[in-house]
Amino acid sequence: MKDSDCSHPDAIMIAEADLENPAHADAILKLVDDYSMDPMGDAKPLSEESRQNLLPGLRNHPTTLIFLAFLKKEPVGIAVCFRGFSTFAARPLMNIHDLAVRPGHRGLGIGKRLLAAVEKKAASLGCCKLTLEVLEKNRRARAVYQAAGFAEPVYHNEAELTLFLSKQL
């Protein structure tokens, strides 16, 4: 593999983030800010308050799990996850809260590799499922998720589609 061959899958490295590692912490802040600026994110940069509180908040949250994707040594993708619990399965679950790949690096299989790393870790933790939310109009992300086996859940024959609801506090 040549250094210039960025499309080669071996050029992409996925690492479980260490929030105490300054390089990982910087990458997390940069990638989340980039995602926040994306039209499929919040369409604006993180606020100064969010920038100041993000890393301490992630460090203090007991179920945080983050994966970083590097192309060569450049951080190009992130999966921010939190463990939850399924009462019906009586087992943990893993929620992918944010999954983002920097523009210019999309289409290289980075999102697919991040999802595979999350799935492998979740399985090792005994999780019964992975969950995530995605904007309906984010067709590119939806295609990646569907290719990875994500679908709208149906819990029994008479149930309709599950809705994700939110209330700002």
Number of C-alpha atoms within 10 A of each C-alpha: 8 7 8 9 10 15 14 14 13 11 16 22 18 18 15 17 21 16 19 10 10 10 12 19 16 13 22 25 17 16 22 25 19 22 25 19 15 16 10 14 17 13 12 13 16 19 11 9 8 13 15 12 11 17 17 11 12 16 14 10 11 10 13 17 23 24 22 26 25 18 19 14 10 11 22 25 29 29 27 20 22 19 18 16 15 13 9 6 11 10 14 19 22 27 22 20 14 18 23 25 25 16 12 8 15 14 13 15 15 26 24 15 18 25 20 14 18 23 18 12 15 21 16 9 14 12 21 15 18 19 17 14 13 16 10 8 9 11 11 10 18 17 12 16 17 11 11 15 8 15 11 11 12 11 10 7 6 7 9 11 10 10 9 8 5 6 4 3 3
